[in-house]
Amino acid sequence: MQGHELLYLSRKDVSDVGLPMFEIIRALEIAFREKGEERTEMPPKPGIHPGGGDNFIHAMPAYIPALNSAGIKWVSGFTENFKRGLPYITGLLILNDTETGLPLAVMDCVWITGMRTGAATALSARYLARSESSSLGILGCGVQGRTNLEALNLLFPLKKVRAYDIDSGIARRFAEEVSERFRVDAVPVATPKDAVKGCDMVVTAGPILKKPHRTIEAGWLEEGAFASLVDFDSYWHPQALKESSKFCTDDSAQLLHYKEMGYFQDIPPIHADLGELVTGKRAGREKPEEKTMAANLGLAIDDMAVAPRIYKRALDLGIGTRLPL
Ligand SMILES: NC(=O)c1ccc[n+]([C@@H]2O[C@H](COP(=O)([O-])OP(=O)(O)OC[C@H]3O[C@@H](n4cnc5c(N)ncnc54)[C@H](O)[C@@H]3O)[C@@H](O)[C@H]2O)c1
């Protein structure tokens, strides 16, 4: 189409834009308030599964009128990619003009996926964790381990971090890196139990498995603690899940859909979704001793809350490549 261009943003471009985590948390808060008030459009995500197993490519469209945002993320998760030296998560996002429908930008979605998932944990924690929470256990010290820590560190007075990874070298390097970057006292620990016991907040971010490995047992999560299940229920024994007095998610319908697909077979009843927590339609934490959990599966509104801000900043900073439509 003559005279019309879109902006292409590579993975490096998106990262160079440098949108701060606090802005991402704020954008998600607006998106979930709008969702809670039923003012967003987000059909269930269709997926295809090349190669079978746990591989997926999902289409994630959303429209958030209050943020003037419309578009779609087309995101893959391929479990064997690490053997080829490739990332597990890859994909693209298209941002559309809400007035004309024209594509405004095509951008790599890996950075957004990493950051918005950490932001969703922090937003859930704002309603479900004790505000004085100062210790954090991370199980799975990859991209999500980092972004979840970064986001929680903005909202809570974090002091101590215990890092567990199946690869002890990764946990050690992670602890060194985040101690310096976030000015916390982070130590690698030798067992999953060491990363759960004694922590105010826990994030599990290992692989997502249809058949959970159920490593975390009942009695490990402390009274008054909050857990974010970034890798679904893979890490948790059913008895440990049942100890949570408030089991929450980002979208109840999506969680129930995943349940039909074979995930989340042993979860407690859903207390609230994140839109209901943000709008106050359902209560967050009410007592200091409650054990609370958020299993946020990731929603298209997370991505579409962030994408327009990246686009705007990229235009302001002159980052990206203009392509003819
Ligand atoms: N819920 C969501 O919205 C959402 C969004 C993005 C990613 N995820 C999921 O989060 C998980 C982590 O993603 P990532 O991008 O950080 O991956 P990553 O590959 O960057 O990191 C994963 C880390 O987990 C470690 N690991 C593997 N098995 C483990 C185990 N049993 N215990 C502890 N550590 C283990 C690996 O060594 C690696 O360091 C994946 O399962 C991914 O699908 C969820």
The ligand as an SDF file (V2000), in Angstrom:
LIG
                    3D

 44 48  0  0  0  0  0  0  0  0999 V2000
    2.6750  -18.4090   32.7610 N   0  0  0  0  0  0  0  0  0  0  0  0
    3.1620  -17.6400   31.8280 C   0  0  0  0  0  0  0  0  0  0  0  0
    2.6020  -16.6260   31.4360 O   0  0  0  0  0  0  0  0  0  0  0  0
    4.5110  -17.9700   31.2530 C   0  0  0  0  0  0  0  0  0  0  0  0
    5.1170  -17.0770   30.3450 C   0  0  0  0  0  0  0  0  0  0  0  0
    6.3910  -17.3720   29.8800 C   0  0  0  0  0  0  0  0  0  0  0  0
    7.0200  -18.5400   30.2780 C   0  0  0  0  0  0  0  0  0  0  0  0
    6.3740  -19.3950   31.1190 N   0  0  0  0  0  0  0  0  0  0  0  0
    7.0010  -20.6400   31.5700 C   0  0  0  0  0  0  0  0  0  0  0  0
    7.9830  -20.3410   32.5280 O   0  0  0  0  0  0  0  0  0  0  0  0
    8.9480  -21.3800   32.5320 C   0  0  0  0  0  0  0  0  0  0  0  0
   10.3420  -20.7820   32.5230 C   0  0  0  0  0  0  0  0  0  0  0  0
   10.5090  -20.0770   31.3220 O   0  0  0  0  0  0  0  0  0  0  0  0
   11.8900  -19.3270   31.0350 P   0  0  0  0  0  0  0  0  0  0  0  0
   11.6620  -18.4900   29.8160 O   0  0  0  0  0  0  0  0  0  0  0  0
   12.3880  -18.7110   32.2840 O   0  0  0  0  0  0  0  0  0  0  0  0
   12.8100  -20.5760   30.6440 O   0  0  0  0  0  0  0  0  0  0  0  0
   14.4110  -20.6590   30.7580 P   0  0  0  0  0  0  0  0  0  0  0  0
   14.7780  -21.7630   29.8440 O   0  0  0  0  0  0  0  0  0  0  0  0
   14.9990  -19.3130   30.5540 O   0  0  0  0  0  0  0  0  0  0  0  0
   14.6800  -21.0790   32.2740 O   0  0  0  0  0  0  0  0  0  0  0  0
   14.2450  -22.2750   32.8210 C   0  0  0  0  0  0  0  0  0  0  0  0
   15.2320  -22.6940   33.9140 C   0  0  0  0  0  0  0  0  0  0  0  0
   14.6640  -23.7740   34.6410 O   0  0  0  0  0  0  0  0  0  0  0  0
   15.7100  -24.7080   34.9260 C   0  0  0  0  0  0  0  0  0  0  0  0
   15.0670  -25.9770   35.2500 N   0  0  0  0  0  0  0  0  0  0  0  0
   14.6850  -26.9930   34.4520 C   0  0  0  0  0  0  0  0  0  0  0  0
   14.0570  -27.9420   35.1710 N   0  0  0  0  0  0  0  0  0  0  0  0
   14.0420  -27.5110   36.4580 C   0  0  0  0  0  0  0  0  0  0  0  0
   13.5540  -28.0280   37.6700 C   0  0  0  0  0  0  0  0  0  0  0  0
   12.8970  -29.1900   37.7280 N   0  0  0  0  0  0  0  0  0  0  0  0
   13.7280  -27.3080   38.8010 N   0  0  0  0  0  0  0  0  0  0  0  0
   14.3710  -26.1170   38.7720 C   0  0  0  0  0  0  0  0  0  0  0  0
   14.8620  -25.5810   37.6580 N   0  0  0  0  0  0  0  0  0  0  0  0
   14.6880  -26.2650   36.5120 C   0  0  0  0  0  0  0  0  0  0  0  0
   16.5950  -24.6800   33.7130 C   0  0  0  0  0  0  0  0  0  0  0  0
   17.9030  -25.1470   34.0150 O   0  0  0  0  0  0  0  0  0  0  0  0
   16.5810  -23.1790   33.3770 C   0  0  0  0  0  0  0  0  0  0  0  0
   17.6240  -22.4950   34.0490 O   0  0  0  0  0  0  0  0  0  0  0  0
    8.6470  -22.2370   31.3070 C   0  0  0  0  0  0  0  0  0  0  0  0
    7.9620  -23.3770   31.7290 O   0  0  0  0  0  0  0  0  0  0  0  0
    7.7260  -21.3720   30.4760 C   0  0  0  0  0  0  0  0  0  0  0  0
    6.8290  -22.1280   29.6850 O   0  0  0  0  0  0  0  0  0  0  0  0
    5.1510  -19.1290   31.6240 C   0  0  0  0  0  0  0  0  0  0  0  0
  1  2  1  0
  2  3  2  0
  2  4  1  0
  4  5  1  0
  4 44  2  0
  5  6  2  0
  6  7  1  0
  7  8  2  0
  8  9  1  0
  8 44  1  0
  9 10  1  0
  9 42  1  0
 10 11  1  0
 11 12  1  0
 11 40  1  0
 12 13  1  0
 13 14  1  0
 14 15  2  0
 14 16  1  0
 14 17  1  0
 17 18  1  0
 18 19  2  0
 18 20  1  0
 18 21  1  0
 21 22  1  0
 22 23  1  0
 23 24  1  0
 23 38  1  0
 24 25  1  0
 25 26  1  0
 25 36  1  0
 26 27  1  0
 26 35  1  0
 27 28  2  0
 28 29  1  0
 29 30  1  0
 29 35  2  0
 30 31  1  0
 30 32  2  0
 32 33  1  0
 33 34  2  0
 34 35  1  0
 36 37  1  0
 36 38  1  0
 38 39  1  0
 40 41  1  0
 40 42  1  0
 42 43  1  0
M  CHG  2   8   1  16  -1
M  END
$$$$
